Amino acid sequence: MIGSRIAAVGHYQPARVLTNEDLAGMVDTSDEWITSRVGIRTRHLAGPDEPVDELAAHAAAKALAAAGRAPADIDLVVVATSTAIDRSPNMAARVAARLGMPGPAVMDVNVVCAGFTHALATADHAVRAGAASRALVIGADKMSEVTDWTDRSTCVLVGDGAGAAVVEATGEPGIGPVLWGSVPEMGHAVRIEGTPPRFAQEGQSVYRWATTRLPSIARRACEKAGLAPEELAAVVLHQANLRIIEPLALKLGAVDAVVARDVTESGNTSAASIPLAFSKLVERGSVSAGDPVLLFGFGGNLSYAGQVVRCP
């Protein structure tokens, strides 16, 4: 079997920035209250004329350009999202149409905050099985559209954005084996339900699960890649809450790794959070080509998925 690697990444965020001070004028909150509890200072919000597939297409175009590839070079598009309002055509098909792709396989993956790492594993498996030679993997969410902006427990958390990766076949595997799973009986802890759909969560349940159960699971993802956490150059966790990210990274034991903290400026962008934060690390030169990086998503459905990848 051949392997696959991430050839390039890209990201996109809407222009509008909502600060904690802005939120304090909308609900009963303050900059101190938000930063002390979740670590978020700003978030980007898409407008009514910026649908999810537009965010995704912008990030995808940047990843393609960075990889030196044309849209016609892609034969599989996988989009991770939980904020698609329409059931069909799916987000992957819409992105393919926006980019002028001639006929790739198109599929969406809805695993909420763990969506991108699930989608990346799906593309890796397709390439290694010979079903695709070059894939575009995107995480994109417009959380502002499913948020109750009068509920301070959730509206302070969310942001909109997209991140993408071009995945190619290679003889030297650059995407490690995925470790994934879920806690189905606790699926109620994070929800996007109702008509219109609204985001809700049981914050304390998620916090306890993430900080107590996930460190050992993340270590096992490293073991599957044949690496010790101490060998990681960077750790990119789902950008849910700084009070989850920092303890989880510490318990993982990646003592020399750069820890992505994009949540402070982007908020929780659900499936977009990992590729968005990873792309920023690459863009800023915080990691170098070939560096081992742990990508680890967790959240909705109390699901998780993680793999060690080599930096493009």
N, C-alpha and C positions, 0 to 999 in steps of 0.2 A: 504493500500500500504506500502511496505517496503521502506527503504531509502538506500542511498549509502554513502560511505566515501572514501577518498583517503587513501589507506593503506600504500603507499610508493611512493617515487619519485626518479628520477635519471636523470643525464644529461651527455652530451658528447660534446666535442669540438675538432676539428682537431688540430694537433700539431703546424702547421705553424702559427706564429703570425706576423701580419703586423702592424707596428707602424706608427704614424703620420709622423715621419721622413722618413720612407720608402716611404710613399705616396708623400712627398715633392720632392722626386727624380723622381716621375712618372708624376705628374701634377703640375700646378701652385697653390701651397697651402703651408701651414706651420702648425706646431704644434699649434701655437698661434691662427691661423685662425680657425682651426678645434675645438679646445677645447673651445674657446670663443663662438662659434656658436652652437655646438651640444654636447659638453662635452665628446666626445669620444677620448680615447688615444690609444687604441689598438683594434684589431679585429682578430679573428681566421678564416683562409681560408682553405677550403678543396682542395685537389689536384684533378687532372683529373681522378684518379683511386679511388676516394672516392665519390660514388654516394649518393644521399639523403637517400636511404633506408639503406645504411650502417651506416650513422650517426644515423638514427632513431633506428636501431637495437642495436647499442652500448648503447644508452640511455635506451632503453627498457630492455635490459639485466640487467643493473644496478638497475632499478626500481624493476624488478622481484626478484633479489637477496635480495634487501632491504626488500621486502615484505615476503621473505621466500617462494616464489611460483615458480613452474616450468612452462615452456611454455605451457604444456598440461593443466594447470589449467585455462587458458584463453579461454573464448568462444566468445569474441568480441574484435576486434582491430579497432580503429579509429585513422587515421593519418591526422593531419592538415598540409597541405603544399600547396604552390602555385608555387613550382619550380619543379614539376614533368614534365619531358620532354616527356615521353611516356604516352599514354592514357591508355594502358592496357598491362600487369597486373598493377593494382594500387599499390600505395606505401604500403598500409596495407597488401595486399597479398604478396608483396615482403618481408616485414618484417616478416610476419608469416612463410614464407618459410625459411628465414635465421635462425630463431629461432627454427625451427622444430616443429611448432605447428600442431596438427593433423587435425584441421578443423574448425577454428573459423569463425564467420561472419567477413567480411573485408570490410571496406569502407574508402574512403578519403573525407575530408572536405576542400574545398578551400574558405576560407574567409580571406585570406591573413593574416594580422597582428592580426586579432581577431580570427584566426582559432582555437587556442587551447581552448579558453573559450567556443567557439561554440561546439567543439568536446567533451569537458568535460560535457557540458550540455546534449549532445546527448547520451553519455554513461550513465549519471545519469538517464535520462528518460528511457532508455532501461532497466536498472537494476530495477528501481522502478516499471516499467510495467511488470516485470517478464520475459522479452525477453532475458535477459542475467543475469548471476550471478556474473561474474568477467570479467572486461574489462581492456584492455591496451589502454591508451590514449596518443598519441604522437604528439608533435609539432616539425617539422623538416623542415629546409629550407637551400638551398645552394644558397644564394643570389649572391655569386660571379659569378655564372654561367649565371646570367641574368643582369649583370651590365656592363655598358660601362666604361671601366677603363681609358678612356680619358676625361670623364665628371666629373669635380671636384665637381659638385653640388650633385652627387649621390654616386660616388665611395668612398667618405670619410665616408659614413654612414654605409655600409653594412658589415655583417659578416655571418659566417656559423655555424651551430650547431644544437643540438636536445635536447629536454627534454621530459620526460615521467612520467606517473603516473599510478599506479595500482588502479583501482576503484572496490570496493567490496560491495556486499549487506550487509546491517546492519540494526538492529532494531532502531538505534539511528542516524537519518540523519546527515551526516557530510558535505554534499554539499548543499548549500542553493539554493533557486529558482533563475533561470537565468533571467536577464533583458537584452534583446537583441533587435537590430533594425538596421536601416541603413538610409542613405540619398541617394537614388538611383540616383537622378538627379545630384549629385555631384561625381558620380563614376569616372569621368575623373580625379579627383584630385590625385589619386594614381593608377598607371597603370603598368602592365607587359604585353606588347603587342608586336606584330610584329614577323617577321621571319628573323633572330633569335629573340626570345623574349628579350625585354629590359625593365628594371625598370626605371620609370620616375614618378615625382610627382610635384605638384604645392605646394611648401613648405609653402608659406605664407597662402594659403587657409587652408591647413591642420593645421597649427599652430593656426590660429584664431579659427577654429572649435573646436580643442582639448582643448584649454584653456578657451573658453567661453561657449561652449555647454555641454561639457562632465562632469564638476564637479557636476551639478545637477543630471545627469543621474547616475553617480557613487553613489551619496547619495541615490538614489532610489533603487539601488541594495542592499545597506545596509538595507534599510527599509524593503525590501522583506524578508530579513533574520531575521528581528526583532531586529536589532542592530543599535545603533547610531555609526557614524564614530569614535567618541571618544573611543569606546570600542574595536576597532581593534588593534590587536597586530602588524600587518604588512600590507602594501599595496604593491602589485606587479602589476604595470601598464605595458602595452606594452612598451618595452625599445626602444623607437623611437629616443628620443632626450632629453637630460637632461633639456633643456629649456622648454620642454613640461611637463616632469615628475614632476619637482619640483613645478611649479605653480599649476598644477592639484592636486597634493597631498595636497598642502597648502589650496586650495579652498575647497577641500573635507572636511577638518576639522578633519582629523585623527591625532590629536595633539600628541598623545603618541605612534604612530605607527612607526615601522621600515619601511623606504621607500627603496625599492630595487632600486639600482643605477648600476646594472650590465652593463648598456649601456656603461659605461666608459671603461670597459675592453673587452667587447664582440661586441660592435656596435649593429646595428639593425639586428637582426636575424629573423625578421618577425614572423612566427607562433611558432618558437622555443623560442622566447624571454621570455615569461612568465614562462613556465615550467623550463627553464634553470635558470632564476633568482630565482625562488621559490626553486628549488632543492639546489641551492647554499646557500640560507638562512637556509634551514634545515640542510645541511651538516656542516655549520659553527656554528650551535647552536644559531643563531640569533633569532629563534622562538622555542617554545616548543610544545610538543604534546598537542593537544586540543586547541591551540590558534586559535582565529578567524582571518582569513587572507582574504583580498579582492583581488581577481584576476580580472583584468579589461583590456580587449583587445580592441583595436580600430585601425582604419587605412583604409586599402584597401576597396574599395566600399563605403568609409566613413561609415563603419559598426562598430558595437560595441557589446560586450557581456561581462557581468560581473556577478560574484556570490561570496558570502562569503563561504569559506571552512574552515574546521577544520584541523589544521596542523597534519600530520601523526606523 
